[in-house]
């Protein structure tokens, strides 16, 4: 697994905000607190990205879902007919 290490200069505004938030939430390890905040921000951004991608391709996704739904229904119907018309009688009761 790859390890990522970043050193960031938050500047005077965001550095002070981080200090206030860490103090308010009783986090003594500012580095660990900053890493947790960054991880959550990355997760939120990724969720936003997925929503944007879904919105951009929603029509295509819906069309593919319908196409595969029909294909699967047809396949299952054909298997059912195939099973009903099987003439194998080997005497095994199952």
C-alpha positions in Angstrom: 0.0 0.0 0.0 1.3 3.4 -0.9 1.9 5.9 1.8 1.4 9.6 1.1 2.9 12.3 3.1 2.3 16.0 2.5 3.6 19.1 4.2 1.2 22.0 3.7 1.4 25.6 4.5 -2.1 26.6 5.5 -1.2 30.3 5.8 -2.2 32.6 8.6 -5.9 32.4 8.0 -6.4 28.7 7.7 -3.6 27.9 10.1 -5.4 29.9 12.8 -8.8 28.3 11.9 -7.2 24.9 12.2 -5.8 25.8 15.7 -9.2 27.1 16.8 -11.1 24.0 15.6 -8.5 21.7 17.1 -8.7 23.5 20.4 -12.5 23.5 20.4 -12.7 19.8 19.7 -9.9 19.0 22.2 -7.5 17.6 19.6 -3.9 17.9 20.9 -2.3 16.4 17.8 -2.8 19.1 15.3 -1.3 17.1 12.5 -3.6 14.1 13.0 -6.6 16.5 13.2 -5.6 18.2 10.0 -5.2 14.8 8.3 -8.7 13.8 9.5 -10.2 17.0 8.1 -8.4 16.6 4.8 -9.5 13.0 4.5 -13.1 14.0 5.1 -12.9 16.8 2.6 -11.4 14.4 0.0 -14.3 11.9 0.6 -16.9 14.7 0.2 -15.2 15.9 -3.0 -15.2 12.3 -4.4 -18.9 12.0 -3.5 -19.6 15.3 -5.4 -17.5 14.0 -8.4 -19.6 10.8 -8.5 -22.8 12.8 -8.4 -21.6 15.0 -11.2 -20.5 12.1 -13.4 -23.8 10.3 -12.8 -25.7 13.5 -13.7 -23.7 13.9 -16.9 -24.3 10.3 -18.0 -27.7 9.6 -16.4 -29.5 9.0 -19.7 -26.9 6.6 -20.9 -26.9 4.7 -17.6 -30.7 4.5 -17.7 -30.6 3.2 -21.3 -28.0 0.5 -20.4 -30.0 -0.6 -17.4 -33.1 -1.1 -19.5 -31.1 -2.9 -22.2 -29.6 -5.3 -19.7 -32.9 -5.8 -17.9 -34.5 -6.9 -21.1 -31.6 -9.1 -22.0 -31.6 -10.8 -18.6 -35.4 -11.3 -18.6 -35.1 -12.9 -22.1 -32.3 -15.1 -21.0 -34.1 -16.3 -17.8 -37.3 -17.0 -19.8 -35.3 -19.1 -22.3 -33.6 -21.0 -19.5 -37.0 -21.8 -18.0 -38.4 -23.1 -21.3 -35.2 -25.1 -21.7 -35.6 -26.7 -18.3 -39.3 -27.5 -18.8 -38.6 -29.3 -22.1 -35.7 -31.4 -20.8 -36.2 -35.1 -21.5 -33.5 -36.4 -19.2 -35.0 -39.1 -17.0 -32.2 -40.8 -15.1 -34.3 -41.9 -12.3 -32.8 -39.5 -9.8 -35.6 -37.9 -7.8 -34.5 -34.3 -7.8 
